[in-house]
């Protein structure tokens, strides 16, 4: 995205790692129709960025999720994924319903903040 859109996927500021919005896209930058599949891909995309920055979900302290069509089904799916990715802690989480996201067909975007405490 640095070349195509002129922004970074993650930036480290002191002990913090700030991760830009990660949507439910495939490696080919397409969006599945299924909301649940987009949620799973968004979490996987966050994992990829964290790993590239030398971090993991264990260091996540804050998550903001943006949803087109926010409802109890989406919230329940988010809780399942949070439990899978953060089994040992509960990060801060804010869920927001939005009218639209950056790309047509995109229904979820996640931003996270991680903190490294061993530095």
N, C-alpha and C positions, 0 to 999 in steps of 0.2 A: 504493500500500500504506500510505501514511501515514494516510489516512483510514480505510480498511477494516480494517487489521491493526495500526495504531499502531507502525510501524517504518519506518526509512529504507532505501532501496535501496543507498545509498552514503554514506559519511561521510569527509570529508577531515580528517586529523589531521597537522598539519605537512606534510611532503612526502609522506605516505602517503595513499592512497585505499583504503579498506576497502569491499569490495562484498559485500552480503548475498547469501545463497544464491539462485542463479538456476536454476530448473528448466527442463525441456524443454516449456514451455507455449506455446501459440499466443497470438495477441493476444486471443482470446476466453477465455483461461484454460482451455483443454481440453488433454488430453494424448494425443498420437498413441500407438497401440499399439506401433509400431516403436521399439525401444530406440535404433537408430541415428538415427532422426528426432528423438527426444527429445534425444540428445546434440547434434545439430546446432543444434536450437532453444536449448538451454542456452547453447552458445557464442554464438549470435546474441543472446540476451538479455543476456549479459555485455557484448557489444559495444555494445548499446544504452545500458546504464547507464554504461559507460566514456565513450562519446561525450557523453552528457548532462552528465558531470562534467568534460569537457575532457581526457579521457585516451584511451589506446588500449592495445591488446595489447602494443605495444612497451615500455610502462612496467610490465608485469606482472612481478613478481618471485616471486610465490608463488601456487599454485593448489592447492586441496583439492577433490577430487571424491568424492561420496558416491553409492554405487550399490546398488540393490536388484538382486540377481542378478549380482554381480561375477564375471566370468570372463575368460579370455584373449581372447575375442572383443570384449568391452567394452574391455579394456585396449588392444587393437590399434586399435580405432576411436578411442579417446582419443588415441593417439599420432599418428594421421593428422590429427586436428583440431588438436592442438598444433603439429604441423609447419606446417599451413596458417596458423594464427593467430600463431605466434611463429617465423617463418622465420629470424630473425637472432639468436635467443638461446634458451636453454633455462631456463625458470623452474623454481624448486623445485616439486615436485609430490608430493602425498600422495593416494593413492587408498584409500578405505575402503569395505568392504562393510557394508551396514546392513540391518536387518530391514524397515524401512519409512521413508518420508519423509512430509512434511506433508500431502499430498493423495492420495486414492485414485488409483491408476494412475500415479503419479509414480515414475520409476525412476532419475532422476539429479538431482543438485543440485551446483552449482559455487559455491565462494567464491573470491575472488581478492584479492590485495593488490598494489597498484601503488605505485611510488615515482617522484616527479618529481625529477629531479636538476638541472634547469636553474633552479630557484628560488633 
